[in-house]
Amino acid sequence: MTDLIDQHEHLEWCAFEDDPLHCYQLSQFQLVFSGCLYELEVDGFPSSPKTPHKVDLYDRSYYMNYGGDYPGELYDGYMQFHPMTLSTVYWKHLVPYGQELAMVGSCKILITPFWINVNSLENITDLRDPDQLEKTLLYWLPKGYENDDSHWIYPTSPDDISVHHLKDRIWLEFLHGGKNGSRSYEFCTAITPEHIISVDFQPEGHWEQGKEPCPELLKKVFRSFWAFMDGLSIIESPEEQALAPGIHRLKDPEQKDEEEFVWEIEPDDDPNGW
């Protein structure tokens, strides 16, 4: 799809403000964002019950349950990095193609709270300290590739982690994934001394797998991600929490005819390979 993308300065996507607004009450915090949700099944991981819109961050029952089959080391009987399955947002990238629109890629964002067992980490007491969060990520991420890291991308030094200041909050970004497959751009921020929120951006189909996207292409793809992040808020002050937990529609849903999409397919392309 790269050739078709190169012909256009901007990629199009459905405006997030037209999508449902999701509000999660995570203990004293509200997490608010817009988007269409995608039902995700992760191979090799146990299925998790749907997380309600109001949860206690300190209640283990809301986190992923491995039923004693977790292959890694446990600390105090629990995972060192315990994820809570929250939401996956999905959208398509489109460009004009004749009289129609062509789909040139898709994007997913996995939103996951983690409860970090800071007692198991040396010199880590408060993840809200950016230096401690960075050290935690550099310790944690390589552990998933200890047996075979030759085919994987993950941060190994502070130089591999970028710092972003978004809405008075510090987010750390790093790249991870397969060298010959899909890659993710993950953003993490701490909300308590031992809890983080992960926003994992996964573009697919915009460039050939196993190749490094050029900066211009990556910038085009990331415009929609930054638009999503503009609408994401983590609110701690009760006075500023105006929404009830749940799904909200800012406008009445309208019946729309399904848009027709066309694919630019070369003879060797496989549209099912995305």
C-alpha positions as a Markdown table, in Angstrom:
| # | Residue | x | y | z |
|---|---|---|---|---|
| 1 | Met | 0.0 | 0.0 | 0.0 |
| 2 | Thr | 3.0 | 2.3 | 0.3 |
| 3 | Asp | 2.8 | 3.5 | -3.3 |
| 4 | Leu | -0.8 | 4.6 | -2.9 |
| 5 | Ile | 0.0 | 6.3 | 0.4 |
| 6 | Asp | 2.9 | 8.2 | -1.2 |
| 7 | Gln | 0.5 | 9.8 | -3.6 |
| 8 | His | -1.4 | 11.6 | -0.8 |
| 9 | Glu | -0.2 | 14.1 | 1.7 |
| 10 | His | -2.7 | 13.0 | 4.3 |
| 11 | Leu | -4.5 | 9.8 | 5.3 |
| 12 | Glu | -8.2 | 10.0 | 6.2 |
| 13 | Trp | -10.0 | 8.4 | 9.1 |
| 14 | Cys | -13.4 | 8.6 | 10.7 |
| 15 | Ala | -13.3 | 11.4 | 13.3 |
| 16 | Phe | -13.0 | 10.1 | 16.8 |
| 17 | Glu | -15.4 | 12.7 | 18.1 |
| 18 | Asp | -18.1 | 11.0 | 16.1 |
| 19 | Asp | -17.5 | 7.7 | 17.9 |
| 20 | Pro | -18.8 | 6.6 | 21.3 |
| 21 | Leu | -17.1 | 8.2 | 24.4 |
| 22 | His | -15.9 | 5.6 | 26.9 |
| 23 | Cys | -15.5 | 6.5 | 30.6 |
| 24 | Tyr | -13.7 | 4.1 | 33.0 |
| 25 | Gln | -13.6 | 4.7 | 36.7 |
| 26 | Leu | -10.3 | 3.2 | 37.9 |
| 27 | Ser | -10.4 | 3.8 | 41.6 |
| 28 | Gln | -10.0 | 7.5 | 42.0 |
| 29 | Phe | -9.1 | 8.1 | 38.4 |
| 30 | Gln | -11.3 | 8.5 | 35.3 |
| 31 | Leu | -10.0 | 7.3 | 32.0 |
| 32 | Val | -11.9 | 8.9 | 29.1 |
| 33 | Phe | -11.4 | 8.3 | 25.3 |
| 34 | Ser | -13.4 | 8.1 | 22.1 |
| 35 | Gly | -13.3 | 5.3 | 19.5 |
| 36 | Cys | -14.9 | 2.2 | 18.1 |
| 37 | Leu | -14.0 | -0.9 | 20.1 |
| 38 | Tyr | -12.5 | -4.0 | 18.7 |
| 39 | Glu | -12.9 | -7.5 | 20.2 |
| 40 | Leu | -9.4 | -8.8 | 20.6 |
| 41 | Glu | -8.3 | -12.4 | 21.1 |
| 42 | Val | -4.7 | -12.9 | 21.9 |
| 43 | Asp | -3.3 | -16.3 | 20.9 |
| 44 | Gly | -1.7 | -18.2 | 23.8 |
| 45 | Phe | -3.3 | -16.1 | 26.5 |
| 46 | Pro | -6.3 | -17.0 | 28.5 |
| 47 | Ser | -9.6 | -15.2 | 27.8 |
| 48 | Ser | -10.5 | -12.6 | 30.3 |
| 49 | Pro | -14.0 | -11.4 | 31.4 |
| 50 | Lys | -15.1 | -8.1 | 30.0 |
| 51 | Thr | -13.9 | -5.4 | 32.4 |
| 52 | Pro | -16.7 | -3.3 | 33.8 |
| 53 | His | -16.5 | 0.5 | 33.6 |
| 54 | Lys | -16.0 | 0.9 | 37.3 |
| 55 | Val | -13.2 | -1.1 | 38.9 |
| 56 | Asp | -10.9 | -1.0 | 41.9 |
| 57 | Leu | -7.3 | -0.9 | 40.9 |
| 58 | Tyr | -6.3 | -2.8 | 44.0 |
| 59 | Asp | -8.7 | -5.7 | 43.4 |
| 60 | Arg | -6.9 | -8.6 | 41.7 |
| 61 | Ser | -10.1 | -10.2 | 40.4 |
| 62 | Tyr | -10.2 | -7.5 | 37.7 |
| 63 | Tyr | -6.8 | -8.5 | 36.3 |
| 64 | Met | -5.9 | -11.3 | 33.9 |
| 65 | Asn | -6.3 | -14.7 | 35.6 |
| 66 | Tyr | -3.8 | -17.4 | 34.5 |
| 67 | Gly | -5.2 | -20.0 | 36.8 |
| 68 | Gly | -1.8 | -21.3 | 38.0 |
| 69 | Asp | -0.6 | -21.8 | 34.4 |
| 70 | Tyr | 1.5 | -18.6 | 34.2 |
| 71 | Pro | 4.9 | -19.6 | 32.8 |
| 72 | Gly | 6.9 | -16.9 | 34.5 |
| 73 | Glu | 7.9 | -16.3 | 38.1 |
| 74 | Leu | 5.4 | -15.1 | 40.6 |
| 75 | Tyr | 6.0 | -12.7 | 43.5 |
| 76 | Asp | 3.8 | -12.8 | 46.6 |
| 77 | Gly | 1.7 | -15.2 | 44.6 |
| 78 | Tyr | 1.1 | -12.8 | 41.7 |
| 79 | Met | 2.6 | -11.7 | 38.5 |
| 80 | Gln | 5.3 | -9.1 | 38.6 |
| 81 | Phe | 3.5 | -7.1 | 35.9 |
| 82 | His | -0.2 | -7.9 | 36.2 |
| 83 | Pro | -2.4 | -6.7 | 33.2 |
| 84 | Met | -6.0 | -5.7 | 33.2 |
| 85 | Thr | -7.8 | -6.2 | 29.9 |
| 86 | Leu | -9.6 | -2.9 | 29.2 |
| 87 | Ser | -10.3 | -1.9 | 25.6 |
| 88 | Thr | -9.0 | -2.1 | 22.1 |
| 89 | Val | -9.8 | 0.8 | 19.7 |
| 90 | Tyr | -9.8 | 0.2 | 15.9 |
| 91 | Trp | -9.9 | 2.4 | 12.8 |
| 92 | Lys | -9.1 | 2.4 | 9.1 |
| 93 | His | -6.9 | 4.7 | 7.1 |
| 94 | Leu | -8.4 | 5.7 | 3.7 |
| 95 | Val | -7.3 | 7.7 | 0.6 |
| 96 | Pro | -9.3 | 8.8 | -2.4 |
| 97 | Tyr | -9.1 | 6.3 | -5.3 |
| 98 | Gly | -11.0 | 7.3 | -8.3 |
| 99 | Gln | -14.6 | 7.8 | -7.3 |
| 100 | Glu | -14.2 | 5.7 | -4.2 |
| 101 | Leu | -12.1 | 5.4 | -1.1 |
| 102 | Ala | -9.3 | 2.9 | -0.8 |
| 103 | Met | -8.3 | 1.4 | 2.5 |
| 104 | Val | -4.5 | 1.6 | 2.9 |
| 105 | Gly | -4.0 | 0.4 | 6.4 |
| 106 | Ser | -5.6 | -0.1 | 9.8 |
| 107 | Cys | -4.8 | 0.8 | 13.4 |
| 108 | Lys | -5.4 | -0.7 | 16.8 |
| 109 | Ile | -4.8 | 0.8 | 20.2 |
| 110 | Leu | -4.7 | -1.6 | 23.1 |
| 111 | Ile | -5.4 | 0.2 | 26.4 |
| 112 | Thr | -4.1 | -1.8 | 29.4 |
| 113 | Pro | -3.7 | -0.9 | 33.1 |
| 114 | Phe | -0.9 | -2.8 | 34.8 |
| 115 | Trp | -0.4 | -3.4 | 38.5 |
| 116 | Ile | 3.4 | -3.5 | 39.0 |
| 117 | Asn | 4.8 | -5.4 | 42.0 |
| 118 | Val | 7.3 | -2.7 | 43.0 |
| 119 | Asn | 8.4 | -4.7 | 46.0 |
| 120 | Ser | 10.0 | -7.2 | 43.7 |
| 121 | Leu | 12.1 | -4.5 | 41.9 |
| 122 | Glu | 15.3 | -3.1 | 43.3 |
| 123 | Asn | 15.3 | 0.6 | 44.1 |
| 124 | Ile | 11.8 | 1.1 | 42.7 |
| 125 | Thr | 9.2 | 2.7 | 45.1 |
| 126 | Asp | 7.2 | 5.1 | 43.0 |
| 127 | Leu | 6.5 | 4.7 | 39.3 |
| 128 | Arg | 5.3 | 8.3 | 39.1 |
| 129 | Asp | 9.0 | 9.2 | 39.1 |
| 130 | Pro | 9.9 | 9.1 | 35.4 |
| 131 | Asp | 13.4 | 7.7 | 36.1 |
| 132 | Gln | 11.9 | 4.8 | 38.1 |
| 133 | Leu | 9.3 | 4.1 | 35.4 |
| 134 | Glu | 12.1 | 4.1 | 32.8 |
| 135 | Lys | 14.2 | 1.7 | 34.8 |
| 136 | Thr | 11.2 | -0.6 | 35.3 |
| 137 | Leu | 10.4 | -0.7 | 31.6 |
| 138 | Leu | 14.0 | -1.5 | 30.7 |
| 139 | Tyr | 14.0 | -4.3 | 33.3 |
| 140 | Trp | 10.6 | -5.7 | 32.3 |
| 141 | Leu | 10.5 | -5.6 | 28.5 |
| 142 | Pro | 13.6 | -7.7 | 27.7 |
| 143 | Lys | 12.3 | -10.5 | 30.1 |
| 144 | Gly | 9.8 | -11.5 | 27.4 |
| 145 | Tyr | 12.6 | -12.3 | 25.0 |
| 146 | Glu | 15.2 | -14.0 | 27.2 |
| 147 | Asn | 15.0 | -17.3 | 25.4 |
| 148 | Asp | 15.3 | -15.9 | 21.9 |
| 149 | Asp | 15.7 | -12.2 | 21.2 |
| 150 | Ser | 17.2 | -12.4 | 17.8 |
| 151 | His | 13.9 | -11.8 | 16.0 |
| 152 | Trp | 12.5 | -9.1 | 18.3 |
| 153 | Ile | 12.6 | -5.4 | 18.8 |
| 154 | Tyr | 12.5 | -3.9 | 22.3 |
| 155 | Pro | 14.2 | -1.1 | 24.2 |
| 156 | Thr | 17.6 | -2.0 | 25.8 |
| 157 | Ser | 18.8 | 1.4 | 26.9 |
| 158 | Pro | 17.4 | 4.9 | 27.8 |
| 159 | Asp | 18.2 | 6.0 | 24.3 |
| 160 | Asp | 15.4 | 3.6 | 23.1 |
| 161 | Ile | 12.8 | 5.4 | 25.1 |
| 162 | Ser | 11.2 | 8.8 | 24.2 |
| 163 | Val | 9.5 | 11.2 | 26.6 |
| 164 | His | 6.3 | 13.0 | 25.8 |
| 165 | His | 4.4 | 15.7 | 27.8 |
| 166 | Leu | 0.7 | 15.3 | 27.0 |
| 167 | Lys | -1.9 | 17.2 | 29.0 |
| 168 | Asp | 0.4 | 17.8 | 31.9 |
| 169 | Arg | 1.3 | 14.1 | 32.1 |
| 170 | Ile | 4.6 | 12.3 | 31.3 |
| 171 | Trp | 4.3 | 9.4 | 28.8 |
| 172 | Leu | 7.3 | 7.2 | 27.9 |
| 173 | Glu | 7.3 | 5.7 | 24.4 |
| 174 | Phe | 9.2 | 2.7 | 23.1 |
| 175 | Leu | 9.1 | 0.5 | 20.0 |
| 176 | His | 8.7 | -3.3 | 20.3 |
| 177 | Gly | 7.6 | -6.2 | 18.2 |
| 178 | Gly | 9.0 | -8.6 | 15.5 |
| 179 | Lys | 11.8 | -7.6 | 13.3 |
| 180 | Asn | 10.1 | -9.4 | 10.4 |
| 181 | Gly | 6.5 | -8.7 | 11.5 |
| 182 | Ser | 4.2 | -6.2 | 13.1 |
| 183 | Arg | 5.6 | -3.6 | 15.4 |
| 184 | Ser | 4.0 | -1.6 | 18.2 |
| 185 | Tyr | 4.6 | 1.9 | 19.5 |
| 186 | Glu | 3.7 | 1.7 | 23.2 |
| 187 | Phe | 3.1 | 4.7 | 25.5 |
| 188 | Cys | 3.1 | 4.3 | 29.3 |
| 189 | Thr | 2.2 | 6.7 | 32.1 |
| 190 | Ala | 2.1 | 6.1 | 35.8 |
| 191 | Ile | -1.1 | 6.9 | 37.8 |
| 192 | Thr | -0.1 | 5.6 | 41.2 |
| 193 | Pro | 3.2 | 4.4 | 42.7 |
| 194 | Glu | 2.5 | 0.9 | 41.4 |
| 195 | His | 0.0 | 1.3 | 38.5 |
| 196 | Ile | 0.6 | 2.3 | 34.9 |
| 197 | Ile | -1.6 | 2.8 | 31.9 |
| 198 | Ser | -0.3 | 1.5 | 28.6 |
| 199 | Val | -1.6 | 2.8 | 25.3 |
| 200 | Asp | -0.1 | 0.4 | 22.6 |
| 201 | Phe | -0.4 | 1.8 | 19.0 |
| 202 | Gln | -0.4 | -1.0 | 16.4 |
| 203 | Pro | -0.5 | 0.2 | 12.7 |
| 204 | Glu | -0.9 | -2.6 | 10.1 |
| 205 | Gly | -0.6 | -2.7 | 6.4 |
| 206 | His | 1.0 | 0.7 | 5.7 |
| 207 | Trp | 4.4 | -0.7 | 4.9 |
| 208 | Glu | 5.9 | -4.1 | 4.1 |
| 209 | Gln | 6.5 | -6.2 | 7.2 |
| 210 | Gly | 10.1 | -6.5 | 8.2 |
| 211 | Lys | 11.0 | -3.1 | 6.7 |
| 212 | Glu | 11.6 | 0.1 | 8.5 |
| 213 | Pro | 9.1 | 2.8 | 7.6 |
| 214 | Cys | 10.5 | 6.1 | 6.4 |
| 215 | Pro | 9.9 | 9.1 | 8.7 |
| 216 | Glu | 7.5 | 10.7 | 6.3 |
| 217 | Leu | 5.3 | 7.6 | 6.1 |
| 218 | Leu | 5.4 | 7.2 | 9.9 |
| 219 | Lys | 4.4 | 10.8 | 10.4 |
| 220 | Lys | 1.3 | 10.3 | 8.2 |
| 221 | Val | 0.3 | 7.2 | 10.1 |
| 222 | Phe | 0.9 | 8.8 | 13.5 |
| 223 | Arg | -1.4 | 11.8 | 12.8 |
| 224 | Ser | -4.5 | 9.7 | 13.6 |
| 225 | Phe | -2.8 | 8.4 | 16.8 |
| 226 | Trp | -2.1 | 12.0 | 18.0 |
| 227 | Ala | -5.7 | 12.8 | 17.3 |
| 228 | Phe | -6.8 | 9.9 | 19.4 |
| 229 | Met | -4.5 | 11.0 | 22.3 |
| 230 | Asp | -5.9 | 14.5 | 22.0 |
| 231 | Gly | -9.2 | 13.0 | 23.1 |
| 232 | Leu | -7.8 | 10.8 | 25.8 |
| 233 | Ser | -7.9 | 12.1 | 29.4 |
| 234 | Ile | -6.8 | 10.7 | 32.8 |
| 235 | Ile | -8.7 | 12.7 | 35.4 |
| 236 | Glu | -7.9 | 12.5 | 39.1 |
| 237 | Ser | -9.8 | 15.5 | 40.6 |
| 238 | Pro | -13.4 | 14.5 | 41.5 |
| 239 | Glu | -14.5 | 18.1 | 40.6 |
| 240 | Glu | -13.4 | 17.5 | 37.0 |
| 241 | Gln | -15.0 | 14.1 | 36.6 |
| 242 | Ala | -18.2 | 15.1 | 34.8 |
| 243 | Leu | -19.1 | 11.8 | 33.2 |
| 244 | Ala | -20.6 | 8.7 | 34.8 |
| 245 | Pro | -18.7 | 5.5 | 34.1 |
| 246 | Gly | -20.0 | 3.8 | 30.9 |
| 247 | Ile | -20.4 | 4.5 | 27.2 |
| 248 | His | -21.7 | 7.9 | 26.0 |
| 249 | Arg | -22.8 | 9.1 | 22.6 |
| 250 | Leu | -22.3 | 12.8 | 22.0 |
| 251 | Lys | -24.7 | 12.7 | 19.1 |
| 252 | Asp | -27.6 | 10.4 | 18.0 |
| 253 | Pro | -26.3 | 7.5 | 16.0 |
| 254 | Glu | -27.3 | 7.8 | 12.3 |
| 255 | Gln | -28.0 | 5.1 | 9.8 |
| 256 | Lys | -25.4 | 5.4 | 7.1 |
| 257 | Asp | -24.9 | 3.4 | 4.0 |
| 258 | Glu | -21.8 | 1.2 | 4.3 |
| 259 | Glu | -19.0 | 2.8 | 2.3 |
| 260 | Glu | -17.4 | 0.9 | -0.5 |
| 261 | Phe | -13.7 | 0.3 | -0.2 |
| 262 | Val | -11.3 | -0.9 | -2.9 |
| 263 | Trp | -8.0 | -2.5 | -2.5 |
| 264 | Glu | -4.8 | -1.7 | -4.4 |
| 265 | Ile | -3.6 | -5.3 | -4.9 |
| 266 | Glu | -0.4 | -6.3 | -6.8 |
| 267 | Pro | -0.3 | -9.8 | -8.2 |
| 268 | Asp | 1.7 | -11.1 | -5.2 |
| 269 | Asp | -0.2 | -9.2 | -2.6 |
| 270 | Asp | -2.3 | -11.1 | 0.0 |
| 271 | Pro | -5.0 | -8.9 | 1.6 |
| 272 | Asn | -5.5 | -11.6 | 4.3 |
| 273 | Gly | -1.8 | -11.2 | 5.3 |
| 274 | Trp | -2.4 | -8.0 | 7.3 |
